[in-house]
Amino acid sequence: MHKEWLDLDDEIDQIRYSNEYIYLSLGINSVNPLNVIALSRELDQDKLEKVRSLVIKDGWLNLDPRNAVRLLLMPNGSYVVDGRGNHRVYVCNERGIDNIRAKVGTYMKKDCLTNEELDKHENYKAELSLLAKKIRRENNEELKAEYEDQQADLIKNHKDWLLQIYYEKFD
């Protein structure tokens, strides 16, 4: 059976460039690559043969997370390749491999948030924007480093808070 792959741009553009969604990184997760419906680019036949040979020789290997397949979990529950792993996902589908580790992101619709949650999200964004300005404009390296530490903490807190909401609502 031949799988018909969808085009990533057709699947994701309406979400990615909309102001109605918030992107969330879900980290490294176990995923069934048979649930991936779209690739992010055309496949290179030489690279495809190389990946096939490696999988036939060594089986599926979950690589270092820095080189992990990158997927987006779509609102309908399917996945699309998000820039890295097209050839590996394709070969997994050919070989019937049903479990890989992948770096997964998703988009949460803003209308899933309460007004209070949406306000808090906007406050995080405003604080991050203000800190980014301070960092760009600061000449004192010690103060700049302090702002960068504050920014890193704020980014982590924002991400953790959004993930908590996501898992409460969708898990």
N, C-alpha and C positions, 0 to 999 in steps of 0.2 A: 504494500500500500504506500502510495506517495503522498506525503504531507504537503499541503498548500500553505506556504508561509505568507503572513501578512506583512505589510510595510510598517515599520515603527512609526514613521512620520504620520501616517494616516491614523494610527491608533493613539498617539500620544499628544500631538500638537494642540488639539482642542483642550487638553487638560494642562499641559505644561505651560502654555502661554496665556492661560486664563487666570484671572484674579480670584477665582472661586475655590482654589485648592491650596493646600499647604504641603510642601514636600517633607517627607520624613525618611531618615535612614533607619532601617530596621536591623542593620548589622548583618553578620554572617548567619545564614539559615540553611537548613536542609530543604531542598526543593526537588520536585519531580520535573525534570526537563521536558517530559512529554506534555506538560501543561504550558510550555512556552509556545506562543502563537505567532510571534513576530521577531524578525531579525532587524538589526540596525543598519546593515549595509549588505551589498552584494558579496558573495563568497568568492575567495581566491582559490582556484582549483589546486594549485601547488600547496598552499597552506592546508587545505582540506585533506589532501592526501597525506601530508605529514602528521596531522592530528589523527587521522584514521589509523595510520601505521603505529603510532604511539599507543593508542587505545587497544589495538589488537595485540600488541606486544606486551604491554604492562597492565592492561585493564584501565578502568577509570581511576585517576589519581586526583584527589582534592589537593590543589596547589596551595602554596602560601597565600594567605588571605589578601596580600597586596596585589596578587595576580588573579584573584578570584573572578569568576564569571560575574558580571554585573547585570542584575535584573530589576525590572520594575513590576511590582504587583499592581495590577489594574483593578479598578472598582468591581469588575465582573469576576474577579478571582483568578484570571489567567495572568501569565507573565509575558513580558517582552524583554528582549536583550537591550540593554542600555549602554551600548558602546564597547563592551568587552565581553568576548566569549561566543560570538556568532558561530565560529567553526566548531567549537567544543559542544555547544548545544545541538548543532545540526548532527554531529556524529553521535551524540548520546541518543538522539531520536532515531537515527538509523540503526543503532545497536540495541535499542530497547533498554538503555540504562535508565533506571527510574528513581535515582537518588543522587544528587550532587550537593556540595556546599557552594553557596553563592552569596555574594554581597547584594542584599535586597533593599530597595527603596520603594516608597509608595507615595501616593497623594491622598490626603484626607480632605474631604470637602468641607469648606468653612461653615456651611450651614449645619454641619453636625455639632458645631460648638454652640454652647449657650452664649448669651450676650456677654456675660461676665468672663467666660473663657476667651471669647473673641477680643474683648477689651484688654485682657491680660496679654494675649498674643501680640496685639498692636503695641502695647507698652513695652514688651520685650524688644520688638523691632525698633521702636523709637529710641530706646536706651542704647541698643547696639549701633544705630546710626550715629548718635551723639558721640559714643566712644570712638567710632571709626574716624569721625572728624577730628576729635582731640588727638588721636594718634597721628593723623596726617599732618597736623599743624604744630605738634610739639617738637621743640628743638632739644629740650633737656632729655638726654637718653634715659636717665633714671626714672623720670616721670613718665616718659613714653613706655618704658617697660612695665611700670605699674598699671598704666591704662591697658596695655596688652594683656596683662594677667587678669584684670577685671573683665575684659572682653571675653577671654577664654572661659572664665567662670560663668559669665552670663550666657554664652553660647551653650555650654554644657547644661546649665540649669533649664534653659529654654527647651533644649532637645529632650532632656529627661522628663520635663513637665508634659510636652507634647506626646511623647511615647506613652506616658501613664494614661493620658486621655485616650489615645488610640487603642491601647490594649483593653481599657475599661469598656470602650464602646464597640470594638470589633473583634475581640478575641473570644 
